[in-house]
Amino acid sequence: MSAEHKAKAKAEQAKGRLKEATGRAAGDRRMQAEGRTEKTKGDIRETAEDVRRTLKK
C-alpha cells in the first residue's frame, strides 16, 4: 500500500509540474497556480507517506 500512495504522490507532482510549465508558456497565471497547488499536494502526500513509514518502524 505504501508504494501505491508514493506512486500517486509522484504522479500528482508530475502533473502539477506539467500544468505549471504549460501555464507559464501560455501566460496563464491561473493554470500556473493550479499546477503549483497540485505539485504541493503531491509533496505533502509524499512527506506524509514517509512519516507514516518511519513511524511504522
PDB file of N, CA, C and O in Angstrom:
ATOM      1  N   MET A   1       0.832  -1.184   0.000  1.00  0.00           N
ATOM      2  CA  MET A   1       0.000   0.000   0.000  1.00  0.00           C
ATOM      3  C   MET A   1       0.877   1.249   0.000  1.00  0.00           C
ATOM      4  O   MET A   1       0.525   2.248  -0.627  1.00  0.00           O
ATOM      5  N   SER A   2       1.979   1.207   0.672  1.00  0.00           N
ATOM      6  CA  SER A   2       2.865   2.353   0.743  1.00  0.00           C
ATOM      7  C   SER A   2       3.374   2.758  -0.635  1.00  0.00           C
ATOM      8  O   SER A   2       3.411   3.944  -0.960  1.00  0.00           O
ATOM      9  N   ALA A   3       3.760   1.796  -1.430  1.00  0.00           N
ATOM     10  CA  ALA A   3       4.264   2.081  -2.773  1.00  0.00           C
ATOM     11  C   ALA A   3       3.168   2.700  -3.629  1.00  0.00           C
ATOM     12  O   ALA A   3       3.436   3.568  -4.459  1.00  0.00           O
ATOM     13  N   GLU A   4       1.951   2.257  -3.429  1.00  0.00           N
ATOM     14  CA  GLU A   4       0.822   2.805  -4.187  1.00  0.00           C
ATOM     15  C   GLU A   4       0.607   4.281  -3.855  1.00  0.00           C
ATOM     16  O   GLU A   4       0.391   5.099  -4.750  1.00  0.00           O
ATOM     17  N   HIS A   5       0.667   4.615  -2.572  1.00  0.00           N
ATOM     18  CA  HIS A   5       0.486   6.007  -2.142  1.00  0.00           C
ATOM     19  C   HIS A   5       1.629   6.887  -2.658  1.00  0.00           C
ATOM     20  O   HIS A   5       1.416   8.014  -3.105  1.00  0.00           O
ATOM     21  N   LYS A   6       2.837   6.343  -2.585  1.00  0.00           N
ATOM     22  CA  LYS A   6       4.004   7.093  -3.051  1.00  0.00           C
ATOM     23  C   LYS A   6       3.908   7.331  -4.562  1.00  0.00           C
ATOM     24  O   LYS A   6       4.261   8.411  -5.038  1.00  0.00           O
ATOM     25  N   ALA A   7       3.441   6.347  -5.310  1.00  0.00           N
ATOM     26  CA  ALA A   7       3.285   6.490  -6.753  1.00  0.00           C
ATOM     27  C   ALA A   7       2.231   7.547  -7.084  1.00  0.00           C
ATOM     28  O   ALA A   7       2.407   8.332  -8.016  1.00  0.00           O
ATOM     29  N   LYS A   8       1.149   7.566  -6.330  1.00  0.00           N
ATOM     30  CA  LYS A   8       0.115   8.587  -6.543  1.00  0.00           C
ATOM     31  C   LYS A   8       0.672   9.979  -6.268  1.00  0.00           C
ATOM     32  O   LYS A   8       0.369  10.929  -6.991  1.00  0.00           O
ATOM     33  N   ALA A   9       1.476  10.096  -5.239  1.00  0.00           N
ATOM     34  CA  ALA A   9       2.080  11.386  -4.894  1.00  0.00           C
ATOM     35  C   ALA A   9       3.012  11.847  -6.009  1.00  0.00           C
ATOM     36  O   ALA A   9       2.989  13.014  -6.401  1.00  0.00           O
ATOM     37  N   LYS A  10       3.835  10.928  -6.519  1.00  0.00           N
ATOM     38  CA  LYS A  10       4.758  11.265  -7.608  1.00  0.00           C
ATOM     39  C   LYS A  10       3.989  11.668  -8.864  1.00  0.00           C
ATOM     40  O   LYS A  10       4.384  12.603  -9.561  1.00  0.00           O
ATOM     41  N   ALA A  11       2.900  10.973  -9.154  1.00  0.00           N
ATOM     42  CA  ALA A  11       2.086  11.304 -10.327  1.00  0.00           C
ATOM     43  C   ALA A  11       1.470  12.691 -10.184  1.00  0.00           C
ATOM     44  O   ALA A  11       1.419  13.456 -11.147  1.00  0.00           O
ATOM     45  N   GLU A  12       1.006  13.008  -8.990  1.00  0.00           N
ATOM     46  CA  GLU A  12       0.413  14.317  -8.745  1.00  0.00           C
ATOM     47  C   GLU A  12       1.471  15.422  -8.866  1.00  0.00           C
ATOM     48  O   GLU A  12       1.187  16.505  -9.379  1.00  0.00           O
ATOM     49  N   GLN A  13       2.680  15.145  -8.397  1.00  0.00           N
ATOM     50  CA  GLN A  13       3.761  16.120  -8.522  1.00  0.00           C
ATOM     51  C   GLN A  13       4.085  16.372  -9.995  1.00  0.00           C
ATOM     52  O   GLN A  13       4.251  17.518 -10.413  1.00  0.00           O
ATOM     53  N   ALA A  14       4.172  15.303 -10.770  1.00  0.00           N
ATOM     54  CA  ALA A  14       4.483  15.436 -12.195  1.00  0.00           C
ATOM     55  C   ALA A  14       3.381  16.189 -12.934  1.00  0.00           C
ATOM     56  O   ALA A  14       3.660  17.045 -13.774  1.00  0.00           O
ATOM     57  N   LYS A  15       2.145  15.870 -12.620  1.00  0.00           N
ATOM     58  CA  LYS A  15       1.008  16.557 -13.234  1.00  0.00           C
ATOM     59  C   LYS A  15       1.043  18.042 -12.912  1.00  0.00           C
ATOM     60  O   LYS A  15       0.776  18.879 -13.774  1.00  0.00           O
ATOM     61  N   GLY A  16       1.370  18.363 -11.674  1.00  0.00           N
ATOM     62  CA  GLY A  16       1.456  19.753 -11.250  1.00  0.00           C
ATOM     63  C   GLY A  16       2.572  20.502 -11.958  1.00  0.00           C
ATOM     64  O   GLY A  16       2.393  21.645 -12.379  1.00  0.00           O
ATOM     65  N   ARG A  17       3.742  19.846 -12.089  1.00  0.00           N
ATOM     66  CA  ARG A  17       4.861  20.477 -12.794  1.00  0.00           C
ATOM     67  C   ARG A  17       4.504  20.749 -14.245  1.00  0.00           C
ATOM     68  O   ARG A  17       4.817  21.811 -14.784  1.00  0.00           O
ATOM     69  N   LEU A  18       3.849  19.783 -14.873  1.00  0.00           N
ATOM     70  CA  LEU A  18       3.449  19.936 -16.276  1.00  0.00           C
ATOM     71  C   LEU A  18       2.444  21.070 -16.431  1.00  0.00           C
ATOM     72  O   LEU A  18       2.561  21.893 -17.338  1.00  0.00           O
ATOM     73  N   LYS A  19       1.474  21.108 -15.555  1.00  0.00           N
ATOM     74  CA  LYS A  19       0.444  22.149 -15.620  1.00  0.00           C
ATOM     75  C   LYS A  19       1.058  23.528 -15.377  1.00  0.00           C
ATOM     76  O   LYS A  19       0.697  24.500 -16.041  1.00  0.00           O
ATOM     77  N   GLU A  20       1.975  23.605 -14.433  1.00  0.00           N
ATOM     78  CA  GLU A  20       2.628  24.876 -14.137  1.00  0.00           C
ATOM     79  C   GLU A  20       3.450  25.357 -15.345  1.00  0.00           C
ATOM     80  O   GLU A  20       3.404  26.535 -15.700  1.00  0.00           O
ATOM     81  N   ALA A  21       4.193  24.446 -15.967  1.00  0.00           N
ATOM     82  CA  ALA A  21       5.006  24.809 -17.126  1.00  0.00           C
ATOM     83  C   ALA A  21       4.127  25.226 -18.305  1.00  0.00           C
ATOM     84  O   ALA A  21       4.450  26.172 -19.024  1.00  0.00           O
ATOM     85  N   THR A  22       3.024  24.524 -18.495  1.00  0.00           N
ATOM     86  CA  THR A  22       2.100  24.870 -19.576  1.00  0.00           C
ATOM     87  C   THR A  22       1.499  26.245 -19.332  1.00  0.00           C
ATOM     88  O   THR A  22       1.387  27.044 -20.262  1.00  0.00           O
ATOM     89  N   GLY A  23       1.118  26.527 -18.118  1.00  0.00           N
ATOM     90  CA  GLY A  23       0.570  27.827 -17.768  1.00  0.00           C
ATOM     91  C   GLY A  23       1.582  28.939 -17.969  1.00  0.00           C
ATOM     92  O   GLY A  23       1.240  30.030 -18.425  1.00  0.00           O
ATOM     93  N   ARG A  24       2.835  28.652 -17.624  1.00  0.00           N
ATOM     94  CA  ARG A  24       3.888  29.648 -17.806  1.00  0.00           C
ATOM     95  C   ARG A  24       4.093  29.930 -19.296  1.00  0.00           C
ATOM     96  O   ARG A  24       4.232  31.085 -19.698  1.00  0.00           O
ATOM     97  N   ALA A  25       4.110  28.875 -20.113  1.00  0.00           N
ATOM     98  CA  ALA A  25       4.312  29.029 -21.552  1.00  0.00           C
ATOM     99  C   ALA A  25       3.152  29.771 -22.211  1.00  0.00           C
ATOM    100  O   ALA A  25       3.347  30.554 -23.140  1.00  0.00           O
ATOM    101  N   ALA A  26       1.952  29.516 -21.719  1.00  0.00           N
ATOM    102  CA  ALA A  26       0.761  30.144 -22.293  1.00  0.00           C
ATOM    103  C   ALA A  26       0.475  31.517 -21.676  1.00  0.00           C
ATOM    104  O   ALA A  26      -0.385  32.254 -22.160  1.00  0.00           O
ATOM    105  N   GLY A  27       1.188  31.849 -20.621  1.00  0.00           N
ATOM    106  CA  GLY A  27       0.940  33.117 -19.939  1.00  0.00           C
ATOM    107  C   GLY A  27      -0.330  33.099 -19.101  1.00  0.00           C
ATOM    108  O   GLY A  27      -0.916  34.146 -18.827  1.00  0.00           O
ATOM    109  N   ASP A  28      -0.748  31.911 -18.699  1.00  0.00           N
ATOM    110  CA  ASP A  28      -1.974  31.740 -17.928  1.00  0.00           C
ATOM    111  C   ASP A  28      -1.617  31.596 -16.443  1.00  0.00           C
ATOM    112  O   ASP A  28      -1.198  30.528 -15.997  1.00  0.00           O
ATOM    113  N   ARG A  29      -1.786  32.674 -15.694  1.00  0.00           N
ATOM    114  CA  ARG A  29      -1.417  32.670 -14.279  1.00  0.00           C
ATOM    115  C   ARG A  29      -2.261  31.697 -13.456  1.00  0.00           C
ATOM    116  O   ARG A  29      -1.771  31.089 -12.504  1.00  0.00           O
ATOM    117  N   ARG A  30      -3.515  31.557 -13.826  1.00  0.00           N
ATOM    118  CA  ARG A  30      -4.397  30.651 -13.084  1.00  0.00           C
ATOM    119  C   ARG A  30      -3.916  29.201 -13.221  1.00  0.00           C
ATOM    120  O   ARG A  30      -3.887  28.455 -12.242  1.00  0.00           O
ATOM    121  N   MET A  31      -3.541  28.813 -14.441  1.00  0.00           N
ATOM    122  CA  MET A  31      -3.052  27.453 -14.654  1.00  0.00           C
ATOM    123  C   MET A  31      -1.740  27.230 -13.902  1.00  0.00           C
ATOM    124  O   MET A  31      -1.505  26.150 -13.362  1.00  0.00           O
ATOM    125  N   GLN A  32      -0.892  28.252 -13.871  1.00  0.00           N
ATOM    126  CA  GLN A  32       0.352  28.146 -13.116  1.00  0.00           C
ATOM    127  C   GLN A  32       0.055  27.892 -11.640  1.00  0.00           C
ATOM    128  O   GLN A  32       0.673  27.033 -11.012  1.00  0.00           O
ATOM    129  N   ALA A  33      -0.878  28.634 -11.106  1.00  0.00           N
ATOM    130  CA  ALA A  33      -1.237  28.493  -9.687  1.00  0.00           C
ATOM    131  C   ALA A  33      -1.819  27.109  -9.409  1.00  0.00           C
ATOM    132  O   ALA A  33      -1.504  26.494  -8.390  1.00  0.00           O
ATOM    133  N   GLU A  34      -2.660  26.623 -10.308  1.00  0.00           N
ATOM    134  CA  GLU A  34      -3.231  25.282 -10.135  1.00  0.00           C
ATOM    135  C   GLU A  34      -2.125  24.235 -10.162  1.00  0.00           C
ATOM    136  O   GLU A  34      -2.144  23.283  -9.382  1.00  0.00           O
ATOM    137  N   GLY A  35      -1.171  24.413 -11.051  1.00  0.00           N
ATOM    138  CA  GLY A  35      -0.047  23.481 -11.133  1.00  0.00           C
ATOM    139  C   GLY A  35       0.779  23.475  -9.860  1.00  0.00           C
ATOM    140  O   GLY A  35       1.163  22.416  -9.364  1.00  0.00           O
ATOM    141  N   ARG A  36       1.053  24.667  -9.330  1.00  0.00           N
ATOM    142  CA  ARG A  36       1.810  24.751  -8.072  1.00  0.00           C
ATOM    143  C   ARG A  36       1.048  24.078  -6.943  1.00  0.00           C
ATOM    144  O   ARG A  36       1.636  23.405  -6.097  1.00  0.00           O
ATOM    145  N   THR A  37      -0.267  24.266  -6.938  1.00  0.00           N
ATOM    146  CA  THR A  37      -1.097  23.662  -5.891  1.00  0.00           C
ATOM    147  C   THR A  37      -1.039  22.139  -5.979  1.00  0.00           C
ATOM    148  O   THR A  37      -0.870  21.464  -4.962  1.00  0.00           O
ATOM    149  N   GLU A  38      -1.177  21.598  -7.182  1.00  0.00           N
ATOM    150  CA  GLU A  38      -1.129  20.137  -7.344  1.00  0.00           C
ATOM    151  C   GLU A  38       0.237  19.591  -6.959  1.00  0.00           C
ATOM    152  O   GLU A  38       0.338  18.547  -6.315  1.00  0.00           O
ATOM    153  N   LYS A  39       1.288  20.303  -7.359  1.00  0.00           N
ATOM    154  CA  LYS A  39       2.630  19.863  -7.025  1.00  0.00           C
ATOM    155  C   LYS A  39       2.824  19.853  -5.512  1.00  0.00           C
ATOM    156  O   LYS A  39       3.415  18.920  -4.969  1.00  0.00           O
ATOM    157  N   THR A  40       2.337  20.871  -4.837  1.00  0.00           N
ATOM    158  CA  THR A  40       2.447  20.951  -3.385  1.00  0.00           C
ATOM    159  C   THR A  40       1.659  19.835  -2.707  1.00  0.00           C
ATOM    160  O   THR A  40       2.123  19.248  -1.729  1.00  0.00           O
ATOM    161  N   LYS A  41       0.468  19.544  -3.226  1.00  0.00           N
ATOM    162  CA  LYS A  41      -0.317  18.429  -2.673  1.00  0.00           C
ATOM    163  C   LYS A  41       0.465  17.129  -2.775  1.00  0.00           C
ATOM    164  O   LYS A  41       0.490  16.338  -1.832  1.00  0.00           O
ATOM    165  N   GLY A  42       1.102  16.908  -3.915  1.00  0.00           N
ATOM    166  CA  GLY A  42       1.914  15.708  -4.099  1.00  0.00           C
ATOM    167  C   GLY A  42       3.068  15.668  -3.121  1.00  0.00           C
ATOM    168  O   GLY A  42       3.382  14.615  -2.565  1.00  0.00           O
ATOM    169  N   ASP A  43       3.707  16.821  -2.906  1.00  0.00           N
ATOM    170  CA  ASP A  43       4.809  16.895  -1.944  1.00  0.00           C
ATOM    171  C   ASP A  43       4.329  16.537  -0.533  1.00  0.00           C
ATOM    172  O   ASP A  43       4.993  15.802   0.198  1.00  0.00           O
ATOM    173  N   ILE A  44       3.178  17.065  -0.175  1.00  0.00           N
ATOM    174  CA  ILE A  44       2.619  16.790   1.151  1.00  0.00           C
ATOM    175  C   ILE A  44       2.273  15.318   1.296  1.00  0.00           C
ATOM    176  O   ILE A  44       2.560  14.709   2.327  1.00  0.00           O
ATOM    177  N   ARG A  45       1.656  14.742   0.267  1.00  0.00           N
ATOM    178  CA  ARG A  45       1.323  13.304   0.328  1.00  0.00           C
ATOM    179  C   ARG A  45       2.575  12.448   0.477  1.00  0.00           C
ATOM    180  O   ARG A  45       2.599  11.492   1.252  1.00  0.00           O
ATOM    181  N   GLU A  46       3.615  12.805  -0.278  1.00  0.00           N
ATOM    182  CA  GLU A  46       4.852  12.034  -0.212  1.00  0.00           C
ATOM    183  C   GLU A  46       5.476  12.138   1.180  1.00  0.00           C
ATOM    184  O   GLU A  46       5.932  11.137   1.733  1.00  0.00           O
ATOM    185  N   THR A  47       5.498  13.336   1.741  1.00  0.00           N
ATOM    186  CA  THR A  47       6.048  13.541   3.075  1.00  0.00           C
ATOM    187  C   THR A  47       5.239  12.780   4.118  1.00  0.00           C
ATOM    188  O   THR A  47       5.801  12.163   5.024  1.00  0.00           O
ATOM    189  N   ALA A  48       3.919  12.827   3.985  1.00  0.00           N
ATOM    190  CA  ALA A  48       3.057  12.103   4.927  1.00  0.00           C
ATOM    191  C   ALA A  48       3.333  10.603   4.851  1.00  0.00           C
ATOM    192  O   ALA A  48       3.367   9.923   5.876  1.00  0.00           O
ATOM    193  N   GLU A  49       3.525  10.100   3.660  1.00  0.00           N
ATOM    194  CA  GLU A  49       3.810   8.671   3.498  1.00  0.00           C
ATOM    195  C   GLU A  49       5.166   8.326   4.105  1.00  0.00           C
ATOM    196  O   GLU A  49       5.317   7.270   4.720  1.00  0.00           O
ATOM    197  N   ASP A  50       6.154   9.207   3.939  1.00  0.00           N
ATOM    198  CA  ASP A  50       7.467   8.978   4.541  1.00  0.00           C
ATOM    199  C   ASP A  50       7.369   8.954   6.065  1.00  0.00           C
ATOM    200  O   ASP A  50       7.979   8.109   6.719  1.00  0.00           O
ATOM    201  N   VAL A  51       6.607   9.875   6.620  1.00  0.00           N
ATOM    202  CA  VAL A  51       6.422   9.923   8.081  1.00  0.00           C
ATOM    203  C   VAL A  51       5.709   8.664   8.553  1.00  0.00           C
ATOM    204  O   VAL A  51       6.096   8.058   9.552  1.00  0.00           O
ATOM    205  N   ARG A  52       4.663   8.275   7.828  1.00  0.00           N
ATOM    206  CA  ARG A  52       3.909   7.078   8.188  1.00  0.00           C
ATOM    207  C   ARG A  52       4.827   5.846   8.189  1.00  0.00           C
ATOM    208  O   ARG A  52       4.755   5.004   9.084  1.00  0.00           O
ATOM    209  N   ARG A  53       5.695   5.761   7.162  1.00  0.00           N
ATOM    210  CA  ARG A  53       6.597   4.624   7.055  1.00  0.00           C
ATOM    211  C   ARG A  53       7.620   4.657   8.194  1.00  0.00           C
ATOM    212  O   ARG A  53       7.960   3.613   8.750  1.00  0.00           O
ATOM    213  N   THR A  54       8.112   5.854   8.546  1.00  0.00           N
ATOM    214  CA  THR A  54       9.081   5.987   9.619  1.00  0.00           C
ATOM    215  C   THR A  54       8.481   5.607  10.965  1.00  0.00           C
ATOM    216  O   THR A  54       9.122   4.924  11.764  1.00  0.00           O
ATOM    217  N   LEU A  55       7.254   6.045  11.218  1.00  0.00           N
ATOM    218  CA  LEU A  55       6.609   5.732  12.493  1.00  0.00           C
ATOM    219  C   LEU A  55       6.278   4.248  12.613  1.00  0.00           C
ATOM    220  O   LEU A  55       6.191   3.710  13.716  1.00  0.00           O
ATOM    221  N   LYS A  56       6.094   3.601  11.479  1.00  0.00           N
ATOM    222  CA  LYS A  56       5.762   2.186  11.475  1.00  0.00           C
ATOM    223  C   LYS A  56       6.943   1.336  11.962  1.00  0.00           C
ATOM    224  O   LYS A  56       6.745   0.269  12.543  1.00  0.00           O
ATOM    225  N   LYS A  57       8.155   1.811  11.726  1.00  0.00           N
ATOM    226  CA  LYS A  57       9.359   1.054  12.094  1.00  0.00           C
ATOM    227  C   LYS A  57       9.634   1.094  13.554  1.00  0.00           C
ATOM    228  O   LYS A  57      10.612   0.505  14.015  1.00  0.00           O
TER     229      LYS A  57
END
